[in-house]
Amino acid sequence: MIDLQGKKALVTGGSRGIGQATAVLLAQAGCDVAINYLQRKDLAQRVKDTVQNIGRECLIYKMNMGKKDDILKTVEDIICHWGQIDILVNNAGIWTYGEVGNMDDDVWEETIKINLNGVYFICSAVVPHMKKRQRGWIVNVSSTAGVRGEAHHSHYAASKGALIAFTKSLAVELASSGIRVNCVSPGWVDTDMCTESFRDSDFRKKIEGTIPLNRIADPVDIAGPILFLTSELAKHITGENLNVNGGAVLCG
C-alpha cells in the first residue's frame, strides 16, 4: 500500500539503529536512500549492500552533524547526483549523562550542536530544494525525554524538546509549499545507544516493567511509524509528535 517509487530520501544516522531500519524500510517501499556515518564506514556499507540487494540505490557519506560545512557539502552532493531530496529523516543524535552543576559546558554544547543545530542546518539546506518542487516530507526523531524530561539528561531532553517545537513551527511555515513536517518520539529502543544501560539485566527488566506492552522497542518499531509519516496514508498529518513507547508515556 505504501509506494515511494521515484522518491529520494536522506536519513541521517542511517548506518545503524533506527536510521538503519528506516533506510531499509524506505528502500523496501521503493525509495532510493542516502545515509551518513561518522566513524563506522563498514556499517554504512552493510546498509548500502542491503538496500542495493532490494534493488534501490544507496549513497553513503561521512558527515558530522555537528559541522555545518559537512552538512552543506553532503546535501549539495546529493542534489547534484539525484536532483532532488523528497524525504528527510533527521535521526542522528547523541545521548550522554550530565548532572546539572557537575556537567562540563562542552557536554551541553555538543548535545545541542548535534541534536538541534544539526537538524536546523540540514533543514535549511534541504527545504529550498523541496520548495522548488512544491513537495517534501520531513520527519524528525525526538524522544519521550523531550516530552516529559529526563533526570541527569537535561541537555538531551532540552535538545529533543526543542526539536518538537521546531517541528511544529516548520509544519505551519512550510505547509503552503506542500511540505509536511512531523516528529516521532521513541522511548527505550534496543540500539547501540542503550547497549551499556541494558548490560544490567535487572535494569532492563525494571524498564520493561514500566512499559504497558512489556517490551523494549526494536529499531523497526520506530522505523515503521517514520515510513507511515512519509507516505500518502499520512497526507493530512503535519506538525504531529507521534509517541512510540509502548504506552510508557501517554503525552501527545
Secondary structure, DSSP 8 states (H G I E B T S, - for coil): ----TT-EEEETTTTSHHHHHHHHHHHHTT-EEEEEESS-HHHHHHHHHHHHHHT--EEEEE--TT-HHHHHHHHHHHHHHHS---EEEE-------B-TTTS-HHHHHHHHIIIIIHHHHHHHHHHHHHHHHT-EEEEEE--THHHH--TTBHHHHHHHHHHHHHHHHHHHHHGGGTEEEEEEEE-SB-SGGGHHHHTSHHHHHHHHHTSTT-S-B-HHHHHHHHHHHTSGGGTT--S-EEEESTTS----
